[in-house]
Amino acid sequence: MSGTKGLLDLLTRATRPDRTQFLSLTCDLVAADHCAVLLWLWDPEWGDLALSRYVCRPAEADRDGRSVLRRRFAACKLGKCQTPSSDPQNWALTLKENPEIQDWARRLGCEGYEASYPLQALVNDQPGDCLGFLQILADKNPSTESEEGIRWLRQGLAATILQTREQRKLKALSSLLPPLELTVPIESLLTKAADALREACRAELCMAFLQVSNLSFKPAAASGPFRRNVKKLEATPGSLIALIASRRKLVRMRNFGDVEERRRLFETDSYDAPLLREITGELPSGTVRSWLVAPVVVGSRSIAVVVLANKLPDSHLAEAFSTTDEGVLRVVCEFLAGVIPSYQLYDAVDRLSGILFSSSLEDASAQLFGFVSKMIPGIAAVALIRRKRASLETEIQYLGGESGWLALATLPKRPSQKVEEFEVDGKKRYFYIREVPHLEGEICLLAVGLKLAHLSEYEKKLLSFFCKELSHVLRASHAADRLLENFIEMRHAVRSGLTGVVGYIQEALGCYQIYRDLTFSPSALSQARFRKSLLRVALFANKTHQLLEQSRFLLGQIKRDSLRLGGTSISGLVREVVNGLRIAAEDRAVTVNYNNKMPDAFDQVSIDRQYIEMLVFNLVDNAIKYSHRKRPVSVELVGALSEWRLMVTDYGVHILENDKKAIFQLFTRRPTGQAATTRPGTGLGLAVGKAVVEAHGGEINVDSTPLGDGLARTTFFVRIPRVLSKEEGQ
């Protein structure tokens, strides 16, 4: 039989048979002079069947079929036939009662036979859900052999329907995948998505709306016959698009003009009429008939809405979007929900870097607010709550937004995991607090005023990212401030040293003038006073010299290959430094004890004398400076064949365990309280000393043990090889 042969040929050779081919084969199997085959697809949401397409024989007899059959929907006896009865009588359709279809069939000469066959794909060799019905109208009954062929054909058609649905989803997604370019604007991605959806769903128009800061939606992309810039349009917070976004559910409408249908779907018959007029004015059809809209949901908030309007009549007789179209739109929106955050994050990194590093925080406040409000729509105000860790005073630094939005809020002193609520003039306002992390010496919180009572987890992550980037800027600002303070300290130290030198030289000169005019020898007290003035001159001159030498470290000049090595008596060098600092120790009522345990046989060491003198001077000077008054400072020197060791111990300020590495960093001083940080210094000494020791191939460590009552025993340990060749130094 030609119909059976055609069926076998279709199923064995056609790689992608379409539905129309199956309908044509059905006509061949019936083998009637006059025959029509109609494909009705089940719509579970609406609980009825929509006429998808048809084939009739002879074709030339059909003059008005498309106009008669367009937008046809039929009720099923089962109501919902997802779990159909095994009794074929319960699958019958009430199509014979439709007068328009009866008249059309009569004109075709198809009045002798009518039957409806359910379409079920096999799942594990068992009938699956009902996909629809195949209706046959003919001038005679088909043969028994034809009935068997129709049974196999129905299974093939059902499998093809399922396969086509999945293929349409994959085709739409495949047009978006190669490749994803995060450097291009997000509007480019949405334009590709709109083009893919318009083609896959055979729609007259597809538009993608993005939510903006005032909670309205602005078109970001469109695929359709628009002749002007769609970005000038706006879907207000009261529009149906905004309503769909708030409900986070897909909506499919067969007839947009049906008020009852709108009420059933939206519980309202109002909509954004101005926006609709703008859209319909650009459509060749001049009206919006069918409608398919879905939100793009990230976390728990809709960040975009995709709209499909008007199913093209050449693809589906019902001229309404189907469940297949719904599935295509759903998977594309899920894809967008997965990739849009990546686009937004890349754009955030790029824009935020440009804002933060192009100007100061104060100058960039307005740009920062614009950045945050664009990232997260519905933000009313943004402020920083700043407080020094050692102070109770709090400063609120507004970055932008509505004036006074956060003024009456009782802002907490620590971040919260949820959105807080407060009232102003009986109206509710909301805010969210996030900590700016990793700041030393300051507690900083980001306060965000909100118009809505909810933030999604995705939006909280965006704010967390913003706080981390803001932390980098604040830390850089703090570092710059500390650098300025350190240079001021250095200037003060140099100035103090020079002032001391000049002052005591003038005092020594005054004594000299008096002594020169005397006719008798000055008293022992006067001589001691003169000698003490000269010692102070030497001390301040030495401090100034050491500071200037330490500044070489800033230029990177203290390196292994820069050492000027020579044989030196290490015990003599330490003794000279200690004796030179005794006058400073006397001023603080501190006793310096030098314990030389260096054997004479090992006293000569290979060192850069100038650098090692700087090292010993810094350690002993720090010990005197940070020691409590009337406490001893111990300097002990020991040695052996391979190395010499220096231990400098004081009884004063405790160094915390976490600070033992930090104190050897440039411009870092012991952060252990006012008693330490108010002592004069530049933060260079220990960093320079560490560089000197390491350049000599040695190591330096510190141990600090609290003794109670604010007293601690602190010892710096230095170990350096005794012999270092010039080749090694170079």
Summary of the structure (lengths in Angstrom):
residues: 730
radius of gyration: 44.2
end to end distance: 101.0
largest distance: 155.5
contacts: 2289
relative contact order: 0.05
helix: 45%
strand: 25%
